[in-house]
Amino acid sequence: MTTTFSIAQFRQYFPAIQDITIFLDSAATALKPNNLISATVNCYQPINISVHRDQHPTA
């Protein structure tokens, strides 16, 4: 059984590398797949707590 790796299929999970431009300075910032971006948005979107967190009921 031979398994092949499709770079095009891999790229679909990473919005930052879907176009032709390639950035070679990603050592400081890791690329983020769509499911991580969605999870981050879902975490921060519904509730926005102020800097005075201890005074907020959801804290």
Protein Blocks (a to p, Z undefined) as FASTA:
>chain_A
ZZdddfklmmmmmmklmpmbdcfklmmpccddfklmmmmmmmmmmpccdfklmlpfkZZ
